């Protein structure tokens, strides 16, 4: 399995912080935001990783991350997204890198407390289709929300007025090689973007989408409020680990 971190976009919801840098280079407690999704993949035993970025500060990722040696990687791959075509549009840039293998995709502003090693192994065993991770939240209307029937997802609705469940689909996805064919069949949404929810719903129609609930806390860091929350959560987790070590 290979890993893909999506770290493009203009980060306009974080203005004025992002007027001079990519949002994924902003600090979350004691390290840049981009460190967290890379570490998530490494902790899941994924050693081949591609970073998809864009905008005017793409070169700063190379200066910061180099070949990924700080994470124990032998090599870190990079590619560049022109403009803002959406998450699915960014993902299709990784088709050559994936080379027919399973992939784990992490949005660059998603930060978790624990790890996804169990889900990654379950998807390796699954072999075909896709897997999403869910987290119960107090405000599911802000996210993609699954309608569940037993262990099956029957539909995912983006930012629903009346959520079908209390779960959010977090920004960590597992896909087989079909994903790139699916992306090429998508039509842009009303926002003019290729939506990752449409990708996931395509797997629902194929009856090939599974899901797990993520252990521990999760947050994105794409708004001022959620960036502040991410700093608090990471700081608290770090302090707790230090206390346990004493």
Beta strands, then each sheet from edge to edge (+ up, - down):
strand 1: 2-7
strand 2: 27-28
strand 3: 31-32
strand 4: 49-54
strand 5: 76-81
strand 6: 103-107
strand 7: 110-112
strand 8: 130-136
strand 9: 144-149
strand 10: 152-158
strand 11: 167-175
strand 12: 209-213
strand 13: 218-220
sheet 1: 5+ 4+ 1+ 6+ 11- 8+ 12+
sheet 2: 2+ 3-
sheet 3: 7+ 13-
sheet 4: 9+ 10-
end
